[in-house]
Amino acid sequence: MPHLSNDELPIAHSPQRVSGMKVPDELPLPTESNLEIDTSKDAWRQTGFLMKKEWNLIQASLNLSTALVKTGYTPSARSMIMAGYASVWSRSLLTLSDAAGLVRGGSYQTVMPLIRQSIELAAAHRGLTDEIDEWKRWTHEAFAGHAETKSTEIGIGGYFAGSVIAEDPVMKIIYRASSDFARPNFGPTSLFVANEASHEKYPLHFADRSFHLGWTQLLFGWILSVSGLLLETGLSQTQEFPADNILKAKIIQHLGDCTEVALDEHQCRLKEWTDSDNRKRYIISNFKRQSTDAAVRLLI
């Protein structure tokens, strides 16, 4: 029998047990009650009127996720492996819910780092399927007493599933775009504060939260894509989330509805384009503030 080194030995099950797991029956999206700015209130109303289908799909995504996670509390599934998956799933889902509320209130630029964060968390959810030992190793080291500082040592437990993002043709584009748009790059900044600018004029709208149909369509599409990744991953983790056939059918139907929206060429969408210098850039199509405006095509 070959001798295994310590690095090759399988990692033991986590020392913790899952207890007191709480999952809401539904995860309601944010409401208008916390909006005090008139432009945000107007954006909220216009989004509800023009983007009702997408808003309802996002709400359905949240509720289907909570329903699927609930199956993880059955005795045969209740394990620290399930908890590892559900922990990053929870963070990604809440981030998407918050992002959707900000989009509906007209805070488009604020959403960009949240989209990036939600993708990193959703990628971790999928990546842990093959790298669960990373989670198990952290559970053995965490929550111990640290004598020198007289504290409980949790540790960072660093984990980043970059390969999951890089290998997903949709996520890698959204991730790169949301990262570039979240930074102080001049091109994206002009779209947030002066989206009607031209070579002759720069109409500056400082701290603007006015409704913009193009931003809303683009960002709702991204939110649905990330929430779809969470659901697809959860469905694949059958031992930890043993959904019945009814729930599976609902999720599969919902994912089909989301795909239909994603393929709608009449909505504002972003795609990657490589120029003659081999630089990866972005083309945004159907970008317009109001439904009656002429759509423009932008190269970023």
N, C-alpha and C positions, 0 to 999 in steps of 0.2 A: 504494500500500500504506500503510495507516494506521500512524502511529508509536505504538509502545507505550512507556509509561513504565516505569520500573524496577519499580513496584508491580504492573504488569500482566503482566510477563514471566513465563513459566512457571519454576518453581523446578527447578533441575537435580537429577539423581539424587544421592542421598546419596553422600558420598565413601567411606564405609566399605563393606566387603563382609562378608557373613555367613560366619563360619568357626567350626568347632568347635561347632556347634549340638548341644546335648544335651537330649533329651526322654526321660523315663522311659517304659518300656512301660506301667506302671500307676502310679497315685498313691494308695497305700494310705491309708485314713483312720487317724487316731490310734488307739492301743490303750489298754487299761486299765492297762498296766504302770506308768504314771507317776502313778497315783492312790494317794494315801496316806490320804485322809480317808474315814472310814466312810460318811458320807452320800453322797459322790461315788461310791464303789464301789456303793452300793445304787442310786443313780440310773442308773449305767452298766448294771447288770444289768436293772433294770426297763425301761429304754429299749430294750435289746436284745430283751426279750421282747415288749413291747407295740408297738414301733415298728420291727420287723425289716424290714418291706416298705419303709418310707421310708428307713431306713439303707442298705439295699441299693440303692435308687434313687439316693441321693446318691453311693455308691461307683461306680455305673455311670456317673453324670454325669462324675465325675472321670476315669475311664478312657476314656470316649468322647472327652472333650476332648483328652487326651494323644494318643489315636490320630489325631484330626483334625489336631492341631498337627504331628504327625510327617510328615504329607503335605507340609508346607511346606518340607521339606528336599530335595525332589526338585529337580534342577537347573533346571527351567523355572519353579519357584515361588520358589526361594531368592533373595530380594531383601531390601533394607532396608525396603521397604514391608511385606513379610511379617513382618519382625522387629519393626516398630512395632506391628502388630496383636498379635503373639504376646507382646510384652513386657508390655502391660497385661493381656492374657488370663492370663498366668502369675500375676501378682500377685493378680488377682481369684480365680482358682481356688484358690491356696494359702490365701487368706483364708477362703474357704468351707470348705475342709478343716479348718482350725483351728477355725472357728466350730462345725462339726458336732461335733468332739471336745469342745468346751466345753459344748455343749448336752447331750450324752450324759452328761457328768460333773456336770450340775446347775448349771453356772455361767451361768444364763440372762441375767442383767443384763450380764455381761461381753461377751456376743455382740452387743449392740445396736450399738456403734460399728463392729464388724467387718462387720455387715450393711450399714451405711451405706457403709463403705469399699469393700466388694465391688461395690456398685451403682455407685458413682462410677467404678470401674475398668472394670466391664462396659459402662457407658455410654460410656466413652472408647473401648473396643474398637469399639463400633458407630459412634460419632461420627467416628472417624478414617477410616471408609470414605469419607465425603464431605469430610473436612478433613485429608487426609493431608499436605497442604502444610505444616501446622503442625509435623508430625513431621520432614519433610524440611528445613524451615528450621532447626530445632534441631540436626539432625545436621551441618549445615554450620558451625554456630557452636560446637559442643561439642568438648571434648577438645583445645583449643588451649592453648598455653603462656601464662601470665599473668606478665609480666616483673616487675611491681611486687611481687607476693606470692610469686614464685618457685614457682608452683603450676600444676597443670593445671586450667584453667577448664572446668567442666561446665555450670554454670548451672542454674537451676530448670526452665526449659522449661515454664512454666505452661500447663496445659491442663485444661479442665473442660467436659464435654459436658452442660451443664445442660438444653439443649433436648431431648436424647434422653430424659432422665428425665421431664421435664415432659410429653412427648408420649406416653409409655407409660402406659396406664391402670393397670397393675399396679405397675410400678416406682415411680411417683410416690407412691403410697400407702405402700408399704413403706418408701421412702426417708424420707418425712416422719415416719412412725410410729417408725422405728428412731432417727431423729434426736431426736425428742421424748422417747423412752424412754431414750435414752442420757444425756440432760441431767438435772440435779438437780430436775426437776419433781416436785411432791409426789404427784400421782396415780400415775404409774408407779412412783415409789419405794415407795409403800405396797403395790403389787402384788408387788414383789420381796421386801420384808421383813415384810409383814403381810397376805398375800393373803386371809386369812379375817377381816379387819377389818369392823366394822359401825359404826353410829352410836353404839353403846354400848361397844364394846371395840376394842382395838388390840393383838392378840397379836404382839408384836415377836419376830422370829426373826433375830438378828444374824448376819451372814456365813453365811446359810443356803445350803446346796447340796443340800437334800432334793429328791427326785424330784417333778416336777409335770407331769402329763400335758398339761395345757392349754398351758403354755409350750413343751413339747417339740413338740407338734403344730404350733403356730403357727410356731415358728422353723424347724423342718424344712421346712415348706411354703415359707417365705421363701427358704431356701437352695436348694431345688429350683427356685424361680422364677428366681433369679439365674443359677443354673447353666444353666437352659434358655435364657436370653437369650444367654449365651456361645456355646452350641452353635448356636443359630439364626443368630447373627451369623457364626460361623465357616463355616457351610454356605453363607452368601450370598457369602463371599469366595472364590469358586471359583478365581480365578487364583492366589491365594496358598496356598490349602489345597485342592488338587485331590483330593477324596475319591473313591474308587471307589463303584460302585453298592451294593456290600455294606455298606460303612460308612455311606453315606447312609441306607440302609434301616434299619440298626440305630439310628441317631440319631433318625430320624423315629418309629420305633416307641417308642423310649424317651421322646421328648417327649410322645407320646400317653399313655403310662403315667403320666407326671408330671401331665399335665392331669387325668387321672381322679382322682388323689389330691387335687389342688387343688380339685376340684369336690365333694369329699366333705363334705356338710353336717353329718355327725356329728362332724367334727373341729373343734378350736378354730380359729376364723378371726377376722380383723379386717377391718372395712370402714369406709369413711368415711361420716360422716353430717353434714349441714349443718342447724344449728338455726335457730330463728326469727330470731335475730340475725345470721344469715349466717356464723356461726362454723363452721369445719370441725372436727369432733370424730370420735371413734372409738367404734365399737361392737364389743366382743369377745364372741363367742358361744361356748357350750360350754366355758367356763372351769372347770376342776376339777382337783384334785390327783391323785386316784386314779380309776380307771375305774369304781369302784363308787359314787363320790360323785355327788351331784346337781349337774348342770351349772348354771352361773349365766350371766347376760347382764349385761355391764358397759358403762357409758357413761363414756368418758374425756374 
